[in-house]
Amino acid sequence: MIEKESASLPLILDENAQPATPGKPAFLSRPSDAPLYHGFPLIEETRNEGWCYGAITEFTDPEGFDHGDGFVEAPDGTRAGLVWEVGNGEVTEIIPPEKGRWGVYAIWFPRRVKGIDDLISNFHHVLPQLVMLYEALQREEK
């Protein structure tokens, strides 16, 4: 991924997520039984065969975004972090799998994200690569 000097993107928070400590954002005060990325919403419109994109950073803007942060939830409820950028490239491990997360990965979307339709299209474009990665990790665990 190309390092960029840019302002932080706005976060998208799940207003229904309850924090462990009242008054704190849920993503900073995750209950012990909550999955990683608690406090950030799953974008149900992206759901495909049990796989769903979760948004950490904003993805709706008329100018579009060429990078952002999110996560993917597998059909079994496990999650991995995603750092996306527009361009071409291979899925690249940023952080290896660890307890509660099957890693953090750099992924490449084919086009800018201006709204939900672009997000759905881009996520479905990279989903086969994420599924293959997940299945390979599952095989390694056995």
Buried (B, 14 or more C-beta within 10 A) or exposed (E): BEEEEEEEBEBBBBEEBEBBEEEEBBBEBBEEEBBBBBBBBBBEEBBEEEBBBBBBBBBBEEEBBBBBBBBBBBEEEBBBBBBBBBEEEEBEEEEEBEEEBBBBBBBBBEEBBBEEEBBBBBBEBBBEBBBEBBEEBEEEEE
